[in-house]
Amino acid sequence: MELWKLFIHIFQATPLDLFTWGTYYLTNGRGETFRALCELLPHPFWDGKLWLLRYILQKAITMKYADHTDPLCPLSHSLVESIPTLRESPVESGMSQLELSTFALTLWENTKPDFDHKTSLLLEKLREPWVEQKPYKMPGTNNYKFTLWTDDVVAVRKALDSLHQDGIFDHDVREYYTGYLCSINKCWDDMPPTSYEILEQWDKAAKLRRNADVERNEPDFPLSERDEQKRLGYWKSPKCDPRFKKFIFKEENDEDLDPEKEDCKAQ
């Protein structure tokens, strides 16, 4: 329940929206992972941007594995709004789909979150443990899936706490979390979902929608982003890592890595 309340209040989204763009969690041990995740959510670094939280968690995953595909995320909304070509279909823009997708991907590569100052500092902190320790070899052929473990969440927490020690943030993760809980204590019971019955209903509806999406071969994006991402279509560019398409369209299934939406509801 806490996970849902925090996601809705902080990001105006649900936990289900985090587990998109190829992000999975292991059903075994998910409770520990979700509890660790709850403490990260109120940190001001995210600034209410769910895509940034997902991207940083995915970067933490990639750093511990050799030859893992790098994550992608949406283009800046302000950038898309400022360039008419990105707001139009290929027909309207006079570009082919391949040209539009390559243009969008090139823009992303030149404006990606890594270039932001605080983000670059955080990513550097995440890299530090792997300077001397050799990254692990990915088992099987799953080097395109972003499977979230508790230690990935902990790695991000340690990196944020290290930035606090460097004076970048005023408080550590725990202090931001406890301060947030104190600030919303009086309205906690009124924050949605207000009961497990309501959560069950939401979960059922989400699962039906997810199954329908799979049947229609819809890409693995949050519903709020789907139309734009389908129009830009990073994966249609020859510059795009072909593994991106694999996880966006779930071309290979693995039951152990299936982010079942109903598993979120217990938290």
NULO-246664 format. One line per 10 residues: number of its first residue (from 1); for each residue x, y, z of N, C-alpha, C. Coordinates in Angstrom, 1 decimal. Layout:
# NULO-246664
NUM) X Y Z X Y Z X Y Z  ...
***
This chain:
# NULO-246664
1) 0.8 -1.2 0.0 0.0 0.0 0.0 0.9 1.3 0.0  1.9 1.3 0.8 2.8 2.5 0.9 3.4 2.8 -0.5  3.9 1.8 -1.2 4.5 2.0 -2.5 3.5 2.7 -3.4  2.3 2.3 -3.5 1.3 2.9 -4.3 1.0 4.3 -3.9  0.8 4.5 -2.6 0.5 5.9 -2.2 1.6 6.9 -2.5  2.9 6.4 -2.3 4.0 7.3 -2.6 4.1 7.6 -4.1  4.0 6.6 -4.9 4.1 6.8 -6.4 3.0 7.8 -6.8  1.8 7.6 -6.4 0.7 8.4 -6.9 0.9 9.9 -6.4  1.3 10.0 -5.1 1.5 11.4 -4.5 2.7 12.1 -5.1  3.8 11.4 -5.3 5.0 12.0 -5.7 5.2 12.2 -7.2
11) 4.7 11.1 -7.9 4.9 11.1 -9.4 3.7 11.2 -10.2  2.5 11.2 -9.5 1.2 11.1 -10.2 1.2 9.9 -11.2  1.7 8.8 -10.7 1.8 7.6 -11.5 1.6 6.4 -10.5  1.6 5.2 -11.1 1.6 4.0 -10.2 2.9 3.3 -10.3  3.1 2.3 -9.4 4.3 1.5 -9.5 4.4 0.8 -10.8  3.3 0.5 -11.4 3.3 -0.2 -12.7 4.0 0.6 -13.8  3.9 1.9 -13.7 4.6 2.7 -14.7 6.1 2.7 -14.6  6.6 2.4 -13.4 8.0 2.2 -13.3 8.5 1.0 -14.0  7.8 -0.1 -14.0 8.2 -1.3 -14.6 7.8 -1.4 -16.0  8.3 -0.4 -16.8 8.1 -0.3 -18.2 9.5 0.0 -18.8
21) 9.6 0.2 -20.1 10.9 0.4 -20.8 11.8 -0.7 -20.5  11.3 -2.0 -20.4 12.1 -3.1 -20.2 12.5 -3.4 -18.8  11.9 -2.7 -17.8 12.3 -2.9 -16.4 11.5 -4.0 -15.8  12.1 -4.9 -15.1 11.5 -6.1 -14.5 11.9 -6.1 -13.0  11.2 -6.9 -12.2 11.7 -7.3 -10.9 11.5 -8.8 -10.7  12.2 -9.3 -9.8 12.1 -10.8 -9.6 11.0 -10.9 -8.5  10.0 -11.8 -8.8 8.9 -12.1 -7.9 9.4 -12.5 -6.6  10.4 -13.3 -6.5 11.1 -13.8 -5.3 11.9 -12.6 -4.7  11.5 -12.2 -3.5 12.2 -11.1 -2.9 11.7 -9.7 -3.2  10.6 -9.6 -3.9 10.1 -8.3 -4.3 9.7 -7.4 -3.1
31) 9.3 -8.0 -2.0 8.9 -7.2 -0.8 10.1 -6.4 -0.4  11.3 -7.0 -0.3 12.5 -6.3 0.2 12.8 -5.2 -0.8  12.7 -5.5 -2.1 13.0 -4.5 -3.1 12.1 -3.3 -3.1  10.8 -3.6 -2.9 9.8 -2.5 -2.8 10.0 -1.6 -1.6  10.3 -2.3 -0.5 10.6 -1.5 0.8 11.8 -0.5 0.6  12.8 -1.1 0.0 14.0 -0.2 -0.2 13.6 0.9 -1.2  12.8 0.6 -2.2 12.4 1.6 -3.2 11.6 2.7 -2.5  10.7 2.4 -1.6 9.9 3.4 -0.9 10.8 4.5 -0.4  11.9 4.2 0.2 12.7 5.2 0.9 13.4 6.1 -0.1  13.6 5.7 -1.3 14.2 6.5 -2.4 13.2 7.6 -2.9
41) 12.0 7.3 -2.9 11.0 8.1 -3.7 10.9 9.5 -3.3  11.0 9.9 -2.0 10.8 11.3 -1.7 12.0 12.2 -1.9  13.1 11.6 -2.4 14.4 12.4 -2.6 14.2 13.5 -3.6  14.6 14.7 -3.4 14.4 15.8 -4.3 15.1 15.6 -5.6  16.1 14.7 -5.7 16.8 14.5 -7.0 15.8 14.2 -8.1  14.8 13.4 -7.8 13.9 13.0 -8.9 13.0 14.1 -9.4  12.7 15.1 -8.5 11.9 16.2 -8.9 10.6 15.8 -9.6  10.0 14.8 -9.1 8.7 14.3 -9.6 8.8 13.6 -10.9  10.0 13.3 -11.4 10.2 12.7 -12.8 10.4 11.2 -12.7  9.3 10.5 -13.0 9.4 9.0 -12.9 10.4 8.5 -13.9
51) 10.5 9.1 -15.1 11.4 8.6 -16.1 12.8 8.7 -15.6  13.1 9.7 -14.8 14.5 9.8 -14.3 14.8 8.7 -13.2  13.9 8.4 -12.4 14.0 7.4 -11.4 14.3 6.0 -12.1  13.5 5.8 -13.1 13.6 4.5 -13.9 15.0 4.5 -14.6  15.4 5.6 -15.2 16.6 5.6 -15.9 17.8 5.4 -15.0  17.8 6.0 -13.8 19.0 5.8 -12.9 19.0 4.4 -12.4  17.9 3.8 -12.1 17.8 2.4 -11.6 18.4 1.5 -12.8  18.0 1.8 -14.0 18.5 1.0 -15.1 20.0 1.2 -15.3  20.5 2.4 -15.1 21.9 2.6 -15.2 22.7 1.8 -14.1  22.1 1.8 -12.9 22.7 1.0 -11.8 22.8 -0.5 -12.2
61) 21.8 -1.0 -12.9 21.7 -2.4 -13.3 22.8 -2.6 -14.4  22.9 -1.7 -15.4 23.9 -1.9 -16.5 25.3 -1.9 -16.0  25.6 -1.1 -15.0 27.0 -1.0 -14.5 27.6 -2.2 -13.9  26.7 -3.1 -13.4 27.3 -4.3 -12.7 27.4 -5.5 -13.7  26.9 -5.3 -15.0 27.0 -6.4 -15.9 27.8 -6.0 -17.2  28.6 -6.9 -17.7 29.4 -6.6 -18.9 28.4 -6.8 -20.1  28.6 -6.0 -21.1 27.8 -6.1 -22.3 26.3 -6.0 -22.1  25.8 -5.2 -21.2 24.4 -5.0 -21.0 24.0 -3.8 -21.9  22.9 -3.9 -22.5 22.4 -2.8 -23.3 22.2 -1.6 -22.4  22.5 -0.4 -23.0 22.3 0.9 -22.2 20.8 1.3 -22.3
71) 20.4 1.9 -21.2 18.9 2.3 -21.2 18.7 3.6 -22.1  17.5 3.7 -22.4 17.0 4.9 -23.1 15.8 5.5 -22.3  15.5 6.7 -22.5 14.3 7.3 -21.9 13.7 8.3 -22.8  12.6 8.9 -22.4 11.9 9.9 -23.3 12.8 11.1 -23.5  12.7 11.7 -24.7 13.2 13.0 -24.9 12.6 14.1 -24.0  13.3 15.1 -23.7 12.7 16.2 -22.9 11.4 16.7 -23.5  10.4 16.8 -22.7 9.1 17.3 -23.2 9.2 18.7 -23.8  10.0 19.6 -23.2 10.2 20.9 -23.7 10.9 20.9 -25.1  11.8 19.9 -25.3 12.5 19.8 -26.5 11.6 19.3 -27.6  10.7 18.4 -27.3 9.8 17.9 -28.3 8.8 19.0 -28.7
81) 8.4 19.8 -27.7 7.4 20.9 -28.0 8.1 22.0 -28.8  9.4 22.1 -28.7 10.0 23.3 -29.4 10.4 22.9 -30.8  10.4 21.6 -31.2 10.8 21.2 -32.5 9.5 20.6 -33.3  8.9 21.4 -34.2 7.7 20.9 -34.9 7.9 19.5 -35.5  9.0 19.2 -36.0 9.2 17.9 -36.6 9.0 16.7 -35.7  9.3 16.9 -34.4 9.1 15.9 -33.4 7.6 15.7 -33.0  6.8 16.8 -33.2 5.4 16.7 -32.8 4.5 16.2 -33.9  5.1 16.0 -35.1 4.3 15.6 -36.3 4.6 14.2 -36.7  3.7 13.6 -37.4 3.9 12.3 -38.0 4.9 12.4 -39.1  5.5 11.3 -39.5 6.5 11.4 -40.7 5.8 12.0 -41.9
91) 4.6 11.7 -42.1 3.9 12.2 -43.3 3.8 13.7 -43.2  3.4 14.2 -42.0 3.2 15.7 -41.9 4.6 16.4 -41.9  5.6 15.8 -41.4 6.9 16.4 -41.3 7.7 16.4 -42.6  7.3 15.5 -43.5 8.0 15.3 -44.8 9.2 14.4 -44.6  9.4 13.8 -43.5 10.5 12.9 -43.3 10.0 11.4 -43.3  10.9 10.5 -43.7 10.5 9.1 -43.6 10.5 8.7 -42.1  9.9 7.6 -41.8 10.0 7.1 -40.4 11.4 6.8 -40.0  12.2 6.3 -40.9 13.6 6.0 -40.5 14.3 7.3 -40.2  14.1 8.4 -41.0 14.7 9.7 -40.8 14.3 10.3 -39.5  13.0 10.2 -39.2 12.4 10.8 -38.0 13.0 10.1 -36.8
101) 13.0 8.7 -36.8 13.5 7.9 -35.7 15.0 8.2 -35.4  15.8 8.3 -36.5 17.2 8.6 -36.4 17.4 10.0 -35.8  16.6 10.9 -36.3 16.7 12.3 -35.8 16.4 12.3 -34.3  15.4 11.7 -33.9 15.0 11.6 -32.5 16.1 11.0 -31.6  16.6 9.9 -32.1 17.6 9.2 -31.3 18.9 10.0 -31.2  19.3 10.7 -32.3 20.5 11.5 -32.3 20.3 12.7 -31.3  19.1 13.3 -31.3 18.8 14.3 -30.3 18.9 13.8 -28.9  18.4 12.6 -28.7 18.5 12.0 -27.3 19.9 11.8 -26.9  20.8 11.3 -27.8 22.2 11.0 -27.5 22.9 12.3 -27.1  22.4 13.4 -27.7 23.1 14.7 -27.4 22.5 15.5 -26.3
111) 21.4 15.0 -25.8 20.7 15.7 -24.7 20.3 14.8 -23.5  20.9 13.6 -23.5 20.5 12.6 -22.5 20.8 13.1 -21.1  20.1 12.5 -20.1 20.3 12.9 -18.7 21.7 12.9 -18.2  22.6 12.1 -18.8 24.0 12.0 -18.3 24.7 13.3 -18.4  24.2 14.3 -19.2 24.9 15.6 -19.3 24.5 16.6 -18.3  23.4 16.3 -17.5 23.0 17.1 -16.4 24.1 17.0 -15.3  24.4 18.1 -14.7 25.5 18.1 -13.7 25.3 17.2 -12.5  24.2 17.3 -11.9 23.9 16.4 -10.7 23.8 15.0 -11.1  23.2 14.8 -12.3 23.0 13.4 -12.8 24.4 12.8 -13.1  25.3 13.5 -13.7 26.6 13.0 -14.0 27.4 12.7 -12.7
121) 27.2 13.5 -11.7 27.8 13.2 -10.4 27.3 11.9 -9.8  25.9 11.8 -9.9 25.3 10.5 -9.3 25.8 9.3 -10.1  25.9 9.4 -11.4 26.3 8.3 -12.2 27.8 7.9 -11.9  28.6 8.9 -11.6 30.0 8.7 -11.3 30.1 7.9 -9.9  29.2 8.3 -9.0 29.2 7.6 -7.7 28.8 6.1 -7.9  27.8 5.9 -8.9 27.4 4.5 -9.1 28.5 3.7 -9.8  29.4 4.4 -10.5 30.4 3.6 -11.2 31.6 3.2 -10.3  31.7 4.0 -9.2 32.9 3.8 -8.3 33.2 2.4 -7.9  32.1 1.6 -7.4 32.4 0.2 -7.0 32.9 -0.7 -8.1  32.7 -0.3 -9.4 33.0 -1.2 -10.5 34.4 -0.7 -11.2
131) 35.0 0.2 -10.6 36.3 0.6 -11.1 37.4 -0.5 -11.0  37.4 -1.1 -9.8 38.3 -2.2 -9.5 37.7 -3.6 -9.6  36.4 -3.6 -9.3 35.7 -4.9 -9.4 35.2 -5.2 -10.8  35.5 -6.3 -11.4 35.1 -6.6 -12.7 33.6 -6.9 -12.8  32.9 -6.2 -13.8 31.4 -6.5 -13.9 31.1 -7.9 -14.1  29.9 -8.4 -13.7 29.5 -9.7 -13.9 29.1 -10.0 -15.3  29.2 -11.3 -15.7 28.7 -11.8 -17.0 27.3 -12.1 -16.9  26.5 -11.5 -17.8 25.1 -11.8 -17.8 24.8 -13.2 -18.1  23.9 -13.8 -17.3 23.5 -15.2 -17.6 22.6 -15.3 -18.9  22.9 -16.4 -19.6 22.1 -16.6 -20.8 22.2 -15.5 -21.8
141) 21.0 -15.1 -22.4 21.0 -14.1 -23.4 20.2 -12.9 -22.9  20.0 -12.7 -21.6 19.2 -11.7 -21.1 19.9 -10.4 -20.9  20.9 -10.1 -21.8 21.7 -8.8 -21.6 20.9 -7.6 -22.2  19.6 -7.7 -22.3 18.9 -6.5 -22.7 17.7 -6.3 -21.7  17.6 -7.1 -20.7 16.5 -6.9 -19.7 17.1 -6.1 -18.5  16.3 -5.2 -18.0 16.7 -4.5 -16.8 16.0 -5.1 -15.6  16.6 -6.1 -15.0 16.0 -6.8 -13.9 16.5 -6.1 -12.6  15.5 -5.6 -11.9 15.8 -4.8 -10.7 15.9 -5.7 -9.4  17.1 -5.7 -8.8 17.3 -6.4 -7.5 17.4 -5.3 -6.4  17.3 -5.8 -5.2 17.4 -4.9 -4.0 18.7 -4.2 -4.0
151) 19.8 -4.9 -4.4 21.1 -4.3 -4.3 21.3 -3.1 -5.3  20.4 -3.1 -6.4 20.5 -2.0 -7.3 19.9 -0.7 -6.7  18.8 -0.9 -5.9 18.1 0.2 -5.2 19.1 0.7 -4.1  19.7 -0.2 -3.4 20.7 0.1 -2.4 21.9 0.9 -3.0  22.3 0.5 -4.2 23.5 1.2 -4.8 23.1 2.6 -5.1  21.9 2.9 -5.6 21.4 4.2 -5.9 21.3 5.0 -4.5  20.8 4.4 -3.5 20.8 5.0 -2.2 22.1 5.5 -1.7  23.1 4.5 -1.8 24.4 4.9 -1.3 25.0 6.0 -2.1  24.8 6.0 -3.4 25.3 7.1 -4.3 24.7 8.4 -3.9  23.4 8.5 -3.6 22.7 9.7 -3.2 23.2 10.2 -1.8
161) 23.5 9.2 -0.9 24.0 9.6 0.4 25.4 10.1 0.3  26.2 9.6 -0.7 27.5 10.0 -0.9 27.5 11.5 -1.4  26.5 11.8 -2.2 26.4 13.2 -2.7 26.0 14.1 -1.5  25.2 13.6 -0.6 24.9 14.4 0.6 26.2 14.7 1.4  27.1 13.7 1.5 28.3 13.8 2.2 29.2 14.8 1.5  29.1 15.0 0.2 29.9 15.9 -0.6 29.2 17.3 -0.6  28.1 17.5 0.1 27.4 18.8 0.2 26.5 19.1 -0.9  26.2 18.1 -1.8 25.3 18.4 -2.9 23.9 18.4 -2.5  23.5 17.6 -1.5 22.2 17.6 -1.0 22.2 17.8 0.5  21.2 18.5 1.0 21.2 18.8 2.4 21.0 17.7 3.4
171) 20.3 16.6 2.9 20.0 15.5 3.8 20.3 14.2 3.1  20.4 13.1 3.8 20.6 11.8 3.2 19.2 11.2 2.9  19.2 10.0 2.3 17.9 9.4 1.8 17.0 9.2 3.0  17.5 8.6 4.1 16.6 8.4 5.2 16.0 9.6 5.8  16.7 10.7 5.9 16.2 11.9 6.4 15.1 12.5 5.5  15.3 12.5 4.2 14.3 13.0 3.3 13.0 12.1 3.4  13.2 10.8 3.6 12.1 9.9 3.7 11.3 10.1 4.9  12.0 10.2 6.1 11.2 10.4 7.3 10.6 11.8 7.4  11.3 12.8 6.8 10.7 14.1 6.7 9.4 14.1 5.9  9.5 13.4 4.8 8.3 13.3 3.9 7.1 12.7 4.6
181) 7.4 11.5 5.3 6.3 10.8 6.0 5.7 11.7 7.1  6.5 12.5 7.8 6.0 13.4 8.8 5.1 14.5 8.2  5.5 15.0 7.0 4.7 16.0 6.4 3.4 15.6 5.9  3.2 14.3 5.5 1.9 13.8 5.0 1.2 13.0 6.0  1.7 12.9 7.2 1.1 12.0 8.2 -0.4 12.3 8.4  -0.8 13.5 8.5 -2.2 13.8 8.8 -3.2 13.5 7.6  -2.7 13.4 6.4 -3.5 13.1 5.3 -3.3 11.7 4.7  -2.5 10.9 5.4 -2.1 9.6 4.9 -3.3 8.8 4.5  -4.3 8.7 5.4 -5.4 7.8 5.2 -6.3 8.3 4.0  -6.2 9.6 3.7 -7.0 10.1 2.6 -6.3 10.0 1.2
191) -5.0 9.6 1.3 -4.2 9.5 0.0 -4.6 8.2 -0.7  -4.9 8.3 -2.0 -5.3 7.0 -2.7 -4.1 6.1 -2.9  -4.3 4.8 -2.9 -5.6 4.2 -2.7 -5.9 4.2 -1.2  -7.2 4.3 -0.9 -7.6 4.5 0.5 -8.0 3.1 1.1  -8.0 2.1 0.4 -8.3 0.7 0.9 -7.7 -0.3 0.0  -7.6 -1.5 0.6 -7.1 -2.6 -0.2 -8.1 -3.1 -1.3  -9.4 -2.8 -1.0 -10.4 -3.2 -2.0 -10.3 -2.3 -3.2  -10.0 -1.0 -3.0 -9.8 -0.2 -4.2 -8.5 -0.6 -5.0  -7.5 -0.9 -4.2 -6.3 -1.4 -4.8 -6.5 -2.6 -5.7  -7.3 -3.5 -5.1 -7.6 -4.8 -5.9 -8.3 -4.4 -7.2
201) -9.2 -3.5 -7.2 -9.9 -3.1 -8.4 -8.9 -2.5 -9.4  -8.1 -1.6 -8.9 -7.1 -1.0 -9.8 -6.2 -2.0 -10.4  -5.8 -2.9 -9.6 -4.8 -4.0 -10.0 -5.5 -4.9 -11.1  -6.8 -5.2 -10.9 -7.5 -6.0 -11.9 -7.6 -5.3 -13.2  -7.9 -4.0 -13.1 -8.1 -3.2 -14.4 -6.7 -3.1 -15.1  -5.7 -2.9 -14.3 -4.3 -2.8 -14.9 -3.9 -4.1 -15.6  -4.2 -5.2 -15.0 -3.8 -6.5 -15.5 -4.6 -6.8 -16.8  -5.9 -6.4 -16.9 -6.7 -6.6 -18.1 -6.1 -5.7 -19.2  -5.7 -4.5 -18.9 -5.2 -3.6 -19.9 -3.8 -4.1 -20.4  -3.0 -4.6 -19.5 -1.7 -5.1 -19.8 -1.9 -6.3 -20.8
211) -2.8 -7.2 -20.5 -3.0 -8.4 -21.3 -3.5 -8.0 -22.7  -4.4 -6.9 -22.7 -4.8 -6.4 -24.0 -3.7 -5.8 -24.8  -2.8 -5.1 -24.1 -1.6 -4.5 -24.8 -0.7 -5.6 -25.4  -0.5 -6.7 -24.7 0.3 -7.8 -25.2 -0.3 -8.4 -26.4  -1.7 -8.6 -26.4 -2.4 -9.1 -27.6 -2.3 -8.2 -28.8  -2.2 -6.9 -28.5 -2.1 -5.9 -29.6 -0.7 -5.6 -30.0  0.2 -6.3 -29.3 1.7 -6.1 -29.6 2.1 -4.6 -29.4  1.5 -4.0 -28.3 1.9 -2.6 -28.0 3.2 -2.6 -27.3  4.0 -1.5 -27.5 5.3 -1.4 -26.9 5.2 -1.2 -25.4  6.3 -1.5 -24.7 6.3 -1.4 -23.2 6.6 0.0 -22.7
221) 5.7 0.9 -22.9 5.8 2.2 -22.4 4.6 2.5 -21.5  4.7 3.4 -20.6 3.5 3.9 -19.8 2.5 4.5 -20.8  1.3 4.3 -20.5 0.2 4.7 -21.4 0.3 6.2 -21.7  0.8 7.0 -20.8 0.9 8.5 -21.0 2.0 8.8 -22.0  2.9 7.9 -22.2 4.0 8.2 -23.1 3.9 7.4 -24.5  3.0 6.5 -24.6 3.0 5.6 -25.6 2.9 6.2 -27.0  1.9 7.1 -27.2 1.7 7.7 -28.5 2.9 8.4 -29.0  3.6 9.2 -28.2 4.8 9.9 -28.6 5.9 9.0 -28.9  6.1 7.9 -28.1 7.2 7.0 -28.3 7.0 6.2 -29.6  5.7 5.8 -29.8 5.5 5.1 -31.1 5.7 6.0 -32.3
231) 5.4 7.3 -32.2 5.6 8.2 -33.3 7.1 8.4 -33.6  7.9 8.5 -32.5 9.4 8.7 -32.6 10.1 7.4 -32.9  9.7 6.4 -32.3 10.2 5.0 -32.6 11.7 4.9 -32.7  12.4 5.1 -31.5 13.9 5.0 -31.5 14.3 3.7 -32.2  13.6 2.6 -31.9 14.0 1.3 -32.4 14.0 1.1 -33.9  13.3 2.0 -34.6 13.3 2.0 -36.1 14.5 2.6 -36.7  15.4 3.2 -35.9 16.6 3.7 -36.5 17.7 2.7 -36.5  18.5 2.7 -37.6 19.6 1.7 -37.7 20.7 2.0 -36.6  20.6 3.2 -36.0 21.6 3.5 -35.0 21.2 2.9 -33.6  20.0 2.4 -33.5 19.5 1.9 -32.2 20.0 0.5 -32.0
241) 20.4 0.2 -30.7 20.8 -1.1 -30.3 19.6 -2.1 -30.6  19.7 -3.1 -31.4 18.6 -4.0 -31.7 18.0 -4.6 -30.5  18.7 -4.7 -29.4 18.2 -5.3 -28.2 17.1 -4.4 -27.6  17.1 -3.1 -27.9 16.0 -2.2 -27.4 14.7 -2.7 -27.9  14.6 -3.0 -29.1 13.3 -3.5 -29.7 12.9 -4.8 -29.0  13.8 -5.7 -28.6 13.5 -6.9 -28.0 12.8 -6.7 -26.7  13.3 -5.8 -25.8 12.6 -5.6 -24.5 11.4 -4.7 -24.6  11.3 -3.8 -25.6 10.2 -2.9 -25.7 9.0 -3.7 -26.2  9.2 -4.7 -27.1 8.1 -5.5 -27.6 8.1 -6.9 -27.0  8.9 -7.1 -25.9 8.9 -8.4 -25.2 8.9 -9.6 -26.1
251) 9.9 -9.6 -27.0 10.0 -10.6 -28.0 10.4 -11.9 -27.5  11.0 -11.9 -26.3 11.3 -13.2 -25.6 10.7 -13.1 -24.2  10.0 -14.2 -23.7 9.4 -14.2 -22.4 10.2 -15.0 -21.4  10.2 -14.6 -20.2 10.8 -15.3 -19.1 9.9 -15.2 -17.9  9.3 -16.3 -17.5 8.4 -16.2 -16.4 9.0 -15.7 -15.1  10.3 -16.0 -14.9 10.9 -15.5 -13.7 11.1 -14.0 -13.7  11.1 -13.4 -14.8 11.4 -12.0 -15.0 10.1 -11.2 -15.4  9.0 -11.8 -15.2 7.7 -11.2 -15.7 7.2 -10.2 -14.6  7.2 -8.9 -14.9 6.7 -8.0 -13.9 5.2 -8.0 -13.7  4.7 -9.1 -13.1 3.3 -9.2 -12.9 2.7 -8.0 -12.1
261) 1.8 -7.3 -12.6 1.3 -6.1 -12.0 0.6 -6.4 -10.6  0.0 -7.6 -10.5 -0.6 -7.9 -9.2 0.4 -8.0 -8.1  1.6 -8.2 -8.4 2.6 -8.4 -7.3 2.9 -7.0 -6.6  2.5 -5.9 -7.2 2.8 -4.6 -6.6 1.8 -4.3 -5.5  0.6 -5.0 -5.6 -0.5 -4.5 -4.7 -0.3 -4.8 -3.3  0.6 -5.7 -2.9 0.8 -6.1 -1.5 1.7 -5.0 -0.8  2.3 -4.1 -1.6 3.2 -3.1 -1.0 2.5 -1.8 -0.7
***
